[in-house]
Amino acid sequence: MTPSTNLNATFLKTVNIFRELPAGDLELLAAQFETRELESESVIIHEGELSDEFFLLRSGTAKVTRGKIGEEVIITSLNPGDYFGEAALFQNVKRTANIQAIDYVTLLVITKKNFEQFLDLHPAAAKRILHGMLKQLFFRLQKTSAQLEFERQGGLAHNALKDLLS
């Protein structure tokens, strides 16, 4: 195992979808990732493009946007430990947003092919990873549902007005 694989395995343990993996599986999985370093303002993903890559943000920050670069609407920001592009591991879909580096970033990237080979060779690890991904998916759905309900009720303005009138 190379020093960078060991560092990446240690980092993977901090990412919520990989937390349940034992050290040996983390090391084997880490070896499947490629490291990429990008300058500030580099576009990592273009909305609408096809890709077969999954990304982990190892260092730096990035923003998620929709629309043409330069005229985009910011959706959220990403920090070390965040990941994106997981849909590409399971289906052939177009990217639904742009991801752009805010500052210098280091990414860990795995292709669909390498991910599938790892899952095929390590079924116990596959079960743990998929369990972690499902837990995160349900968390995101709950968060989105709560945000939509908040917006449906008129957001803060509605709540403040209701408090004033009561």
N, C-alpha and C positions, 0 to 999 in steps of 0.2 A: 504494500500500500504506500502510495506517495504521500509526502507531507500535505500537499493540497487536498488529496482525497480525505485525509484524516481531518483537516480543518473543515472541509465541506460536510463530512459526516457529523461533526460536532454541531455545525450550523443547522443541518437538517433536523437534528433533535429538537431545536427550538421552534421549528415550524409546526403549527398545530396538526396538520394532516399526517405528519410523520412521527409524532411524539410516541406513539404506541410501538414503534419498531425497536427491536433489540439492537444493540451495538453492531453485531455482525451484519445484519441486514442493512443498517444505515451505511456501513462502509461499502457494501456491494452496490447499493443504490447510488451513493455519492460518486462512484466510479463511472456511472452512466451519464453524469452531467458534464456539460462543457461550461467553462467560465468565459464570460464576455464582459469587457469593460467598455463603457461608452461615456463620451463627453457630455457636459451639460447641454441641454436642449436637443439632444439626439432623439429622434423618433424610434421607439422600440417596436411598436406595432401601429400599423395603419388601419383605421376603420375600413371594413369592406374587403380586406385582403384574406386570402386563404393561407393557412399555415398549419403545420403539424407540430408546433413547439409549445412547451409549457415553461413558464418563467418563474423563478424565485428571485426576489430582490434581496441580495446579500448585503449591499451597502448603498447609501445614497437615498435619494427620494425621487419620486416620479409622480406625474399627474395623469389621471384618467379623464379624457375629454371625448365629446361627440361633436361631429361637424368638421369642416375644413380647417386644417391647421392655420392658425392666425385669426380665425373667426370662430373658434371652437367655444363650446360651453364646458366649463370644468365640472366634472361629476364628483370626483374625490381625489385624494392624494394617497400615495402608497409609501410605506416605510419598510425598513429592513424586516424581513420575515414574512412580508406580504407576498402573495403569488397571484398570477394571472395566466389566462390562456388554457385553463384546465379542460375546457370543452373540446379543444383540439386533440386531446388525448383519446377521446371517445367517439368523435364524429367529425365529418368533413363539413365544417361550417365556416362562414365568413366571420371575421373579427367584428365585434359589435361596438368597439370604441377604439380611440387612439390611446396609446400609452407613450408619454414623452418624459425623458429625464429632466428633472428640475436642476439637479447638480450632477457631478460625476457619479456614475453608478457602476456597481459590479453585480452581474446577473449570473445565476446558475440556470442553464437551459438543458432540457431533455426533449428529445424527439419522441413522437408517438411510437415509432418502431422500437427504440431502445426501452421505452417504458413498457410496452407490451411484452418484449422479450424478458425483461426483469420479472414482470408479473407471472409469465408462463413458467419461469424457472424457480420462482419463489412463491408458491401459492399461499403459504401462511402469512407472508409479508403482504401479498396482494390483498388478502382479507382485511388486514389491519389498515392498509392505506385507503382502501375503498370505504371502510368504516369511518375513518377520519374525514374523508372527503364528504361523505353523506352527512356527518354531524355538522360540518362547516356549511354545507348547502342548506340544511334545515335552519341553522342559525341565521344565515343571510336572508332566507325567505321570511323568517319571523321578523327580522329587523326591517325588511322592505314592507311587509304588511303593516307594521306599526307606523312607519313613515307615511304610507298611503292613507291610513286611517287618520293620522294627525292632519294631513293635508285635506282630507275629505271634510274634516270638521272645521276647517278654516284656519288651522295652524294657531300660532300664538295670538294673533289678533282676535280670533274667536274666543279663545280661552280668557284673554284679558278683559274683553267686553263682558263676558259671562260673569267674571269675578266682580266687575264694577257694578253690574246690575243686581247682584245678589246681596 
